[in-house]
Amino acid sequence: NWSSSEACFNTSLVPGPLTGRTGACERVLLGVAGEVQSTLWLNFRKAVNLGEDAVASNELITLSAVDAVAALRKGDIKSSELVEAAAARIEAVEPKLNALPILALDQAQDAARKRESAGLKPSDHPADLAGLPIAIKDLIDVKGLHTTYGCPLYKDNIATKSDPLVTLLESRGATVIAKSNSPEFGMLPVSDNRVFGATATPYAHNRTS
């Protein structure tokens, strides 16, 4: 929906999990991972025309995904703090944008706190997301959450298992906090459907994203 080119993984440098070399599937999945993990931070923080009150006081929402992961790895911030900052930002801008119609904030906060309580540390894998909150498109299954594909026929559909992409992201330390709006079955270039309606661009609320 929105450009997220500022903070994507250089997947050519990411080794595959089994061979130590980068496989084609791994490159694709991690490329998507970079796209997904960038979207929330690079676009909610840039949303304009929302007024000064809508800009969260928590400076964590100004971090790019790359900077957030770096801070998580160093222990400068906690995943639960990022989830809290994201939740506050979503509350501030979501009513005008309609970008994240399916939320999993409580589950995400529980997962983040369990991670911290267990003293889990990021792995040495260069693609480890270290607890970064992310949003998943509502075309991809996340266990326990709705997957509507933007189609009324699936408005009550709840995924019984997660898509391999989500499983990979979570195994690399990502924390799913929401699912983002989608065109019906991903068939159109704008996020507008008969389940949740249109997503507005943060730069002009009378236009779809």
Protein Blocks (a to p, Z undefined) as FASTA:
>chain_A
ZZcklmccdfklpccfklopacfklmmmmmmmmmmmmmmmmmmmmpghkojklpcfblkl
mpcfklmmmmmmnopacfklmmmmmmmmmmmmmmmnomalbcckkmmmmmmmmmmmnopa
cdfbfkbgghpacdddfkbccehiaceklpaklmmpccfbdcfklmmmmmnopacfbdcd
ddehhlacbdcdfknopaddfkbmkbcZZ
